[in-house]
Amino acid sequence: MKSMLILICALCTWPTVSIAQQILTVQYLYQACKQPVDSPPRMLCVGLMRGIGTQMSVNGAELSHIKREGEAATYLAATGICAADHRTPPDEMLIQTFLFWAQTNPQHWGEDAEIGAGIAFQDAWRCKLSN
């Protein structure tokens, strides 16, 4: 009985995951971020921007605590952002940065939204390996 319930739950969520993967493109996120502030698409935008921005800020801050050479430093620089005082930029700044990047890079609209946001943030707040 328990294994049957797990199977049913897995089958019920599979199409949802598949649909979510299809719609989370740079273009979809761009359109979501342009919606009214209290709308569900805009809340999705804010959540993604905050989550991606925070993780990238943590990686950038960690870079300041290690020697800036070797694989760890290269990884942190490639996956981090180094904004002022190693703080995550405010939500609206993250959103505007992404919107500007997406608008000027329509060739990336079909790519994963998370990748696009990461590239946009790196363009704005790239970490440097040299001191």
Secondary structure per residue as TSV (DSSP state, phi and psi in degrees):
chain	resnum	aa	ss	phi	psi
A	1	M	-	360.0	-45.2
A	2	K	H	-63.5	-42.8
A	3	S	H	-67.7	-31.9
A	4	M	H	-66.8	-40.4
A	5	L	H	-64.3	-41.4
A	6	I	H	-63.2	-42.7
A	7	L	H	-61.9	-44.6
A	8	I	H	-62.4	-44.1
A	9	C	H	-61.8	-42.3
A	10	A	H	-64.1	-42.4
A	11	L	H	-68.1	-33.5
A	12	C	H	-71.0	-32.5
A	13	T	H	-89.2	-18.8
A	14	W	H	-57.6	-49.8
A	15	P	H	-62.6	-34.6
A	16	T	H	-62.9	-45.3
A	17	V	H	-62.6	-42.7
A	18	S	H	-61.7	-43.7
A	19	I	H	-65.2	-43.8
A	20	A	H	-60.2	-39.4
A	21	Q	H	-67.0	-32.1
A	22	Q	H	-74.8	-32.2
A	23	I	H	-94.0	-14.4
A	24	L	-	-86.2	66.2
A	25	T	B	-102.4	169.5
A	26	V	H	-57.2	-43.0
A	27	Q	H	-63.0	-44.0
A	28	Y	H	-62.5	-44.8
A	29	L	H	-66.3	-38.8
A	30	Y	H	-57.0	-48.0
A	31	Q	H	-67.2	-37.1
A	32	A	H	-65.0	-39.9
A	33	C	H	-70.6	-17.3
A	34	K	T	-92.2	0.5
A	35	Q	S	-78.3	165.4
A	36	P	-	-56.5	149.2
A	37	V	T	-51.6	-44.5
A	38	D	T	-91.5	8.5
A	39	S	S	-80.2	151.1
A	40	P	H	-55.9	-41.9
A	41	P	H	-61.5	-38.4
A	42	R	H	-67.3	-36.3
A	43	M	H	-65.0	-37.2
A	44	L	H	-61.2	-44.4
A	45	C	H	-58.2	-50.3
A	46	V	H	-60.1	-45.0
A	47	G	H	-61.6	-44.3
A	48	L	H	-66.7	-44.9
A	49	M	H	-61.3	-45.1
A	50	R	H	-64.6	-44.5
A	51	G	H	-64.3	-47.8
A	52	I	H	-67.2	-44.4
A	53	G	H	-62.0	-41.4
A	54	T	H	-65.1	-46.6
A	55	Q	H	-62.2	-41.9
A	56	M	H	-68.3	-34.4
A	57	S	H	-66.9	-39.6
A	58	V	H	-61.4	-44.6
A	59	N	H	-62.4	-41.5
A	60	G	H	-65.6	-40.8
A	61	A	H	-65.4	-39.0
A	62	E	H	-62.5	-33.7
A	63	L	H	-59.3	-32.1
A	64	S	T	-73.7	-10.5
A	65	H	T	-103.5	1.9
A	66	I	S	-126.0	167.3
A	67	K	-	-65.6	138.1
A	68	R	S	-86.3	53.3
A	69	E	-	-151.2	158.9
A	70	G	H	91.5	179.1
A	71	E	H	-62.8	-41.6
A	72	A	H	-62.0	-44.4
A	73	A	H	-64.8	-41.8
A	74	T	H	-62.4	-44.2
A	75	Y	H	-62.1	-48.2
A	76	L	H	-64.0	-38.9
A	77	A	H	-66.3	-36.8
A	78	A	H	-76.2	-20.9
A	79	T	H	-117.8	9.0
A	80	G	-	-119.9	168.2
A	81	I	B	-126.5	148.1
A	82	C	-	-122.3	78.1
A	83	A	-	-83.2	175.1
A	84	A	G	-55.3	134.8
A	85	D	G	56.7	20.8
A	86	H	G	57.2	30.5
A	87	R	-	-99.7	151.4
A	88	T	-	-69.9	129.0
A	89	P	-	-58.7	153.6
A	90	P	-	-58.6	153.0
A	91	D	H	-50.2	-48.6
A	92	E	H	-64.1	-34.0
A	93	M	H	-67.8	-41.2
A	94	L	H	-61.0	-45.3
A	95	I	H	-63.1	-47.6
A	96	Q	H	-64.2	-36.1
A	97	T	H	-63.1	-46.3
A	98	F	H	-63.6	-45.7
A	99	L	H	-59.6	-43.9
A	100	F	H	-62.4	-46.7
A	101	W	H	-61.6	-46.7
A	102	A	H	-64.0	-39.3
A	103	Q	H	-65.6	-36.1
A	104	T	H	-90.3	-2.9
A	105	N	-	-131.2	58.3
A	106	P	G	-63.1	-17.7
A	107	Q	G	-65.1	-15.3
A	108	H	G	-99.6	5.1
A	109	W	T	-61.7	-26.2
A	110	G	T	-86.0	-4.7
A	111	E	S	-83.4	168.0
A	112	D	B	-59.2	136.4
A	113	A	H	-59.6	-40.2
A	114	E	H	-63.6	-40.0
A	115	I	H	-65.8	-44.6
A	116	G	H	-60.7	-43.8
A	117	A	H	-63.6	-41.7
A	118	G	H	-61.2	-42.3
A	119	I	H	-65.1	-43.3
A	120	A	H	-59.6	-44.6
A	121	F	H	-68.1	-38.3
A	122	Q	H	-65.4	-37.7
A	123	D	H	-61.1	-35.4
A	124	A	H	-84.9	-37.1
A	125	W	H	-134.8	49.3
A	126	R	B	-63.1	137.0
A	127	C	-	-81.8	143.7
A	128	K	-	-108.7	140.0
A	129	L	S	-78.5	-26.5
A	130	S	-	-84.7	148.0
A	131	N	-	-75.7	360.0
